[in-house]
Amino acid sequence: MLEAADATRARRRTAPPTWLVLTLACSGQFLVVLDVSVVNVALPSMRAGLGLSAQGLQWVVNAYTIAFAGFMLLGGRAGDLYGRKRMFLVGLGLFTLASLGGGLAQQEWQLLVARAVQGLGAAVLAPSTLTILTAAVPEGAARARAIGTWTAVGAGGGAAGGLVGGVLVDALSWRWVLLINVPVGAVVLAGAVCWLAESRNGDKRRLDLPGAVLVTAGLATLAYGISQTEASGWTAAATVVPLLAGLALIGAFLVVESRTAEPLMPLGLFRLRVVASANAGKFLSGAAMFCMWFFMTLYLQNVLGYTPLEAGLALVPSSLAVLVGSKLAPRLMPAVGARNVAVLGTVVAAVGFGWQSTLSVEGAYLTSIMMPGILMMLGAGLAATPLAALAMSGARPGEAGLVSGLVNTSRTMGGSLGLAVMSTIAAARSAASGAEGTPGALTEGYALVFRTSAVVLLAGAVLMLVWLPRRASASTTSAS
């Protein structure tokens, strides 16, 4: 007994302070989310520096998000099986090395490969950041505050991307939106090696590697096929073959998931109405809202002539609106219900996208950028929290992490495929104007994208109103 007590006291003496564990976990999460948005402001400079094609420009974003979405569930299970600290280190190491490779890239393919490896590293890293945090903080109010901080840091990473990217591109070059991750990643890696404690579930589950490879390959092939329509049209072999191949890979993924004993995505979860409907809402919202930053940045720089820094500053109000919406939603949910808040947020975003579709070659900042941007992102923030809470309300205790991963995967997959579709729509509309590449033609393409996104969001609002359950558990309506 005395020896056991001594061992317990020794562990307590060597345990790192909670604030340090929280700092390390949140730093990893910040880097992962930041890199989804930070490259947007740098895209025109990347195109000029490496001679990227329009399709290549789209894949700078999609290579990261598709790998991130496709391997995220696998990353979470790897942490359970092999250790959360170990996977944190592996994921952050991959992410940091890929950032170095992308920052030094001399050709388009090198940059795209680096972005895909970054996404893989992020998929391994991201799930571990939350599980490390929850293992270090006792259940109760302290854990709730820690998770709230983690959530806010994630939202802040997405919101800060435009500003950080603008500062780095203007002060240094586009390469530094990737190279900046190297010293930051090295510091966080060193801190994690020294201070994080290892934890794992100790179960005997196997990793569903075939499922992860199939879903990622299927999404990437589908997105490639969609992007080919810009140059070849919908009926050309260059388009039809990858589209059919992508659908076949997704079909094979569903077959594997239905037959394997330990699937990456248990299909039985989608028999639960609340899980299926919330994930469908997340997918449609992601498809429309993810492209907002991409096309707003291109409009600001390619049409209005903003510098990267000016573009980043111009998007600060809409970035802050995401945070406001995210904080406002939990206050509204107990009074009007999670479903109604999700529908309200989606409709507000649709109004913002509709307003944004009136943009012009000489748009004024207040009416063409700031106000519609605030509405779009305020709506996004309002809708995100209730959709996630509703999905989680359908999860049994042992499935909470899996359902959380599904929600993030649905949003990111929707964003990846949505960006491929919207990029094709913009390019086709610009080409049809007869003056492709001019500010006027580009504006017409961007305007059509925002109109299309508004229609998608309205369809999503109707789906949520009809399909989401009217009532959820008490824990859902009181989520914060």
C-alpha positions, 0 to 999 in steps of 0.5 A: 500500500505504501509503495502504491501511494508513493507511486501515485505521489510521484506521478502527481509530482511529474504531471505537467500543469493542466494549462500547459497540456491545454496550451499544447493541445490547442496549439495543435488544433489552431495549426490544423484549422488555420491551414484550411483558410490561411492559403486562400489569401495567398492563392493569387500569389501562388498562381503567379509564383508557380504558374498554377492553372485554375484547376491547380489553384482549386487543388491547393485547397482541396488536396488538404481538405480531402486528405483531412476529411478522408483520414480523420476517423482513421486518425482518431481510432489510431490514437485510441489503439496506439496512444494519443500522444504518439499520434499527436507527435506523428501527425504534427511531425508529418504536418510540419515536414509537409509544410516545409516541403510546400514552402520550398516547392518549385513546381505545381505537383510538389505543392499539391503533394505537400498539401495532401501530406499536410492534410494526412498529418492534420487528420492524425493530429486533430482527433488527438488534440481533444482526447489528450485534453479531456484525459488531462482535465477532470470531468465537470466544469473544468473540462467544460471550460477546457473544451470551450477554449479548444472550440474557440481556438479552432474557430479563431484559427479559421477566422485568423487565416485570412489576416495571417495569410495577408500579413505573411504574403505582403511582408514576406512571400506566399511561401511563408503561409506554409513555412511559418508552420515549421518553427511553430510546429517544432516548438509544439513538438518539443513541448509535447515530447517533454510534457504530454502523458501517453493515454490509450483505450487499450482495446483490440480494435483494428484500423480500417485502413481499406475504408480510409483509403477507399473513401479518400480516393473516391472523394479525390477522384470525384473532385477531379472529375468535376474539375475536368468539366471546365475544360472538357465538358460533362460528356467527355471521357476525361470527365466521365471516367474519373466520375464513374471511378469515384462513384465506384470507389465510394460504392466499394467503401460502403460495401467494405463498411457494411461487411467489416467487423470494425468499420471506420464509419458504422453505417448503422448510425445513419439509421438514427434520424437525428444523426443522418439528418444533422450530417446531411445538413452539415454536408450541404452547409459545408458545400455552400459555405466553404467556398465563401473564403475562396471566392471572396479572396479571389474577388478582392484581389483579382477584381478589386485589386486589393493586396493580400494584406488588404484582403485579409483585413477586409474579411476580419468582420466576417471572421468575427461574425462566425465567432459571434454566431457560434456564441449566440447559438447556445443561448438561443437553443434552449428558448427556440430549439436546436432545429429552429436555430439551425434553420434560422442560421442557414436562412441568414447565410442564404440571404448573405450569399444572395446579397453577395451575388450582386457584387460588381466590378466596382463594388463598394466595401460596405455593401459588396464585402462587409455586410453580406460577409457578416450575414454569411458567416453569422449564419454559418456560426448560428447553424454549426452549433445546433447541427453538431449538438443534434448529431451528438444527441443521437450518440450512445456514450461509446459512440460520442467520439465517432459521431463527432468525427462524422460531423466534422467529416461531413462538413469537410467532405461537403466543402471539398466537393462543393469547391470543385463544383463551384469552381467549375461553375465560375469558370464556365460562366466566365468563359461564356461571357466571351471575355475570359480572364477580365474583371467583368468575366471573373465577376460574373463567374463569382456572382453565379457561385454565390447565387448557386450557394444561396439556392443550396442553403435554402434547400438545406434549410427546407431539408432541416425543417422537414427532417431534423427532429422537433425535439432533442435531449436536454443535453442538446438544447443546453449545449454550450 
